[in-house]
Amino acid sequence: MNHLKTLILKITLSELKTKDLATLTQRIISKADSGKYPVIITHPLLEKIKAESLNYDASYSKSTFSGKGVLVAEADVERDMAFRNLKKFLDGYRDMPLLPNYQMAGDLYDILKNYGLDLDKLSYSSQTAQMKKLIEELELPENQQKIDALFLTSTIDDLKAKQNEFELLFAEQASANAELRTVKSASAIRKTLEKQLKAFLNLITSMRDIPEWRLLYADINELVKAAKNSDIN
């Protein structure tokens, strides 16, 4: 009994690393649920720790961003390539007066020029806005006739498809990132978990001289010491 009084469940929870705090919490829950300590198994404070532990595990393991950035970047490269191919074709064709309908190529090239020949170098949002306007103008009947005459229908359709694919992926990324940011932060949940763990350790410490609590106190003390050692390491 005198030996037990020398044991102190003292630890600065805020100094533990994220995963070390999660590990200590899970070990305490596992120990309390082992069936060896009837005095604690249905305690309301233990139930609160269990619930908050689930929130903490979910929040600290979540990604800050959706991970869709690579797909969006790849889709942007694809639409850039489609735009450049169209630009190169029209630029070359308009300078060859011996070819049929070369003036039409010049007209379409001028439309591209109006929206920026460096369209592919703009930011995602700026490029998307300009590209949508460009496609809308190309779809006008008088321009569609020129596209058909130059056998560019499939090329324009490919540009439209690449633009639509980019917009779809970009919208998915924005939605996923926004959803992640609405999840309660790990730091906020951690403070709540620390508060409940501290209350739990204080409870066990205050009850350590009562026979039914002695073994639980001694076992939890070992878990606390292990957590402190992990922090040092």
Secondary structure, 3 states (H helix, E strand, C coil): CHHHHCCCCCCCHHHCCHHHHHHHHHHHHHHHCCCCCCCCCCCHHHHHHHHHHHHHHHHHHCCCCCCCHHHHHHHHHHHHHHHHHHHHHHHHHCCCCCCCCHHHHHHHHHHHHHHCCCHHHCCHHHHHHHHHHHHHHHCCHHHHHHHHHCCCHHHHHHHHHHHHHHHHHHHHHHHHHHHHHHCCCHHHHHHHHHHHHHHHHHHHHHCCCCHHHHHHHHHHHHHHHHHHHHHHC
